[in-house]
Amino acid sequence: MNAIVTGASRGIGRAIAIELAHTHRVLGTYRGNLEAAERLRREAGCEIACCDIASREDRAALIAKARALFPDGLDLLVNNAGIAPRERRDVLEASEESFDEVLETNLKGPHLLTQLAARWMLEERPREKAPGRIVFISSVSAFAASVNRAEYCISKAGVSMSRMVYAQRLAPEGVLVFEIQPGVIRTDMIAKVEKVYEERIAGGLIPQGRMGTPEDVAKAVRAIADGWLDYCAGQVIHADGGFHLRVL
């Protein structure tokens, strides 16, 4: 079994790549942190590739490298790579440059990489073969608005629609598409506001009463990769400790 995991050098992507490496040949991407990517390669046996997911040329090069590594085809794509705004700024003050950068990386990149991967998955794929599977890692920010990082929330809401259109298009052809919406996960992406989240969690923000870990998200990917959700095309998995629950 063969898998691509984008943004695999750190945080959630790293945990996913390590988990999948037990059963898959994994090609993990990184953008700038070669040292972290090399550590992943040594520790988990993953192949690595430098890829700016926002770049058309990098996406094409990634698929070309994967085709060379995986001559028997691609079984799983995990669209994990993403960025937060460089600065958290009120929606009335945020820049167009920030909007473009975040949406190109978080939405345009994974949407168009999925197009390339799906075309590959469908090439002469026999019906008796195990389904191809595609996972979008989005966020609770797909539905929970934050006025100081609107571009991030908009990008993740767009990822949800990308999941829906691909799920509808590909399910009849044996490729299943899912979305995982992580909640507050302890990674370096939230390091600057970690204390604030800890205080809000102590105040009841998350029903399960704790911040999530990258491994919590990796376990959800494992369930998809192992076929436990193969009759759940288009499903959203809330890896958020119950944050999504509405209470009266």
C-alpha positions in Angstrom: 0.0 0.0 0.0 1.3 3.4 -0.9 0.5 6.8 0.6 1.3 10.5 0.2 1.2 12.7 3.3 1.6 16.4 2.7 3.1 18.6 5.5 4.7 15.5 7.1 7.8 17.0 8.7 6.1 18.2 11.9 2.9 18.2 14.0 -0.2 16.4 12.8 1.4 15.4 9.4 4.4 13.8 11.2 2.2 11.7 13.4 0.1 10.6 10.4 3.2 9.6 8.4 4.7 7.7 11.3 1.4 5.8 11.9 0.9 5.0 8.2 4.5 3.8 7.9 3.6 0.6 9.8 1.5 -0.5 6.8 2.3 1.8 3.8 5.1 3.0 1.8 4.9 6.7 2.7 6.1 9.7 0.7 5.9 12.7 3.0 6.3 16.3 1.9 8.0 19.2 3.6 8.4 22.9 2.6 11.3 24.4 4.5 12.5 22.2 7.4 14.8 19.7 5.8 16.2 18.7 9.2 12.8 17.6 10.5 12.0 15.8 7.2 15.3 13.9 7.4 14.5 12.9 10.9 11.2 11.5 9.7 12.9 9.6 7.0 15.4 8.1 9.4 12.9 7.3 12.2 10.0 6.1 10.2 11.5 4.9 6.9 9.4 7.4 4.9 10.5 8.9 1.6 10.5 12.7 1.6 10.0 15.4 -1.0 10.3 19.2 -0.8 7.0 20.6 -2.0 5.3 23.9 -1.7 1.7 22.8 -2.1 0.7 26.2 -3.4 3.0 25.7 -6.4 1.7 24.1 -9.6 5.2 23.0 -10.5 5.8 21.5 -7.1 2.5 19.6 -7.2 3.3 18.1 -10.6 6.8 17.2 -9.4 5.4 15.5 -6.3 3.1 13.3 -8.3 5.9 12.5 -10.8 8.1 11.4 -7.9 5.3 9.4 -6.4 4.6 7.6 -9.7 8.3 6.6 -9.9 8.3 5.4 -6.3 4.9 3.6 -6.5 4.7 1.9 -9.9 1.8 -0.2 -8.5 -0.3 2.9 -7.9 -1.4 5.3 -5.2 -3.8 4.0 -2.4 -4.0 7.0 -0.1 -3.6 10.8 -0.2 -3.6 12.8 3.0 -3.9 16.5 2.4 -2.5 17.8 5.6 -0.1 20.7 4.6 -1.4 24.0 5.8 -0.4 27.4 7.3 -1.8 29.9 9.7 -1.7 33.6 8.9 1.7 35.2 9.6 -0.1 37.7 11.8 -3.5 37.3 13.5 -5.2 40.5 12.5 -8.8 41.7 12.7 -10.8 40.9 9.6 -11.1 44.7 9.0 -7.4 45.0 9.0 -6.1 41.8 7.4 -4.1 42.2 4.2 -4.9 40.9 0.7 -1.4 39.3 0.6 -2.2 37.3 3.7 -5.5 36.1 2.2 -3.8 35.0 -1.0 -1.0 33.2 0.8 -3.3 31.3 3.2 -5.9 30.3 0.6 -3.3 29.2 -2.0 -1.7 26.9 0.5 -4.7 25.7 2.5 -7.3 25.4 -0.2 -6.0 25.8 -3.8 -3.0 23.5 -3.2 -4.8 20.5 -1.8 -7.8 20.9 -4.1 -5.6 20.7 -7.2 -3.2 18.1 -5.8 -6.3 15.9 -5.2 -7.2 16.4 -8.8 -3.9 15.0 -9.9 -3.9 12.2 -7.4 -7.5 11.2 -8.2 -6.8 11.0 -12.0 -3.9 8.7 -11.1 -6.0 6.5 -8.8 -8.6 6.1 -11.5 -6.1 4.9 -14.2 -7.1 1.3 -15.0 -8.2 0.8 -11.4 -10.0 -2.6 -11.3 -13.2 -2.7 -9.4 -12.0 -5.7 -7.3 -9.0 -3.6 -6.0 -9.3 -2.0 -2.6 -10.7 1.5 -2.8 -8.5 4.5 -3.3 -8.8 6.9 -0.3 -8.3 10.6 0.0 -8.3 12.5 3.3 -8.5 16.3 3.8 -7.3 17.5 7.1 -9.2 20.7 7.7 -10.1 22.2 11.1 -13.0 23.1 13.4 -12.3 26.5 11.9 -14.3 25.3 8.9 -17.4 26.1 11.0 -16.2 28.1 14.0 -15.4 31.7 13.1 -12.4 33.6 14.4 -12.4 37.3 13.5 -8.7 37.6 13.9 -7.8 35.0 11.3 -10.6 35.1 8.9 -8.5 33.9 5.9 -7.7 30.7 7.8 -11.4 30.0 8.6 -12.4 30.7 5.0 -9.7 28.4 3.7 -10.9 25.5 5.9 -14.5 26.1 5.0 -13.4 25.8 1.4 -11.7 22.5 2.1 -15.0 21.2 3.4 -16.6 21.9 0.0 -13.6 20.4 -1.8 -14.2 17.2 0.1 -17.9 17.2 -0.8 -17.4 17.7 -4.5 -14.6 15.1 -4.7 -16.6 12.6 -2.6 -19.6 13.0 -4.9 -17.5 12.7 -8.1 -15.2 9.8 -7.1 -17.4 7.5 -4.9 -19.0 5.8 -8.0 -15.6 5.0 -9.3 -14.2 3.4 -6.2 -12.3 6.3 -4.6 -13.5 7.4 -1.2 -13.0 10.9 0.1 -13.1 12.0 3.8 -12.5 15.0 5.9 -11.0 15.1 9.4 -11.7 18.3 11.4 -9.1 18.6 14.2 -9.9 20.8 17.1 -7.3 22.4 19.4 -4.3 20.2 18.9 -1.0 20.7 20.7 1.4 21.5 17.9 3.8 24.4 17.3 1.1 26.1 15.2 -0.7 27.1 18.4 2.4 27.6 20.6 1.8 31.4 20.9 -1.8 31.0 22.1 -1.5 27.7 23.9 -1.9 29.2 27.3 -5.1 31.0 26.2 -6.5 27.7 24.9 -5.6 25.9 28.1 -7.5 28.4 30.1 -10.5 28.1 27.8 -10.4 24.3 28.0 -10.3 24.5 31.8 -13.4 26.7 31.5 -15.3 24.1 29.5 -14.5 24.8 25.9 -14.0 21.1 25.1 -16.3 18.5 26.6 -13.5 15.9 27.0 -11.5 18.4 29.0 -8.2 18.2 27.2 -6.3 19.5 24.2 -5.8 17.0 21.5 -2.6 15.4 20.2 -1.3 14.8 16.7 -1.7 11.1 17.5 -5.4 11.6 18.1 -5.7 12.7 14.5 -3.4 10.0 13.2 -5.7 7.4 14.7 -8.6 8.7 12.7 -6.5 8.5 9.5 -5.6 4.9 10.5 -9.3 4.0 10.7 -9.8 5.3 7.1 -6.6 3.7 5.8 -7.6 0.3 7.2 -11.0 0.4 5.5 -13.2 0.7 8.6 -15.1 3.5 7.1 -15.4 2.2 3.5 -19.2 2.7 3.5 -18.9 6.3 4.7 -18.0 8.2 1.6 -17.8 11.9 2.1 -17.9 11.6 5.9 -16.5 14.3 8.3 -14.7 13.0 11.4 -14.6 15.4 14.3 -11.2 14.9 16.1 -12.0 17.7 18.5 -12.9 16.2 21.9 -16.5 17.1 21.4 -16.0 20.8 20.6 -18.5 20.5 17.7 -21.3 19.5 20.0 -24.0 22.2 20.5 -25.6 22.6 23.9 -28.7 24.4 25.0 
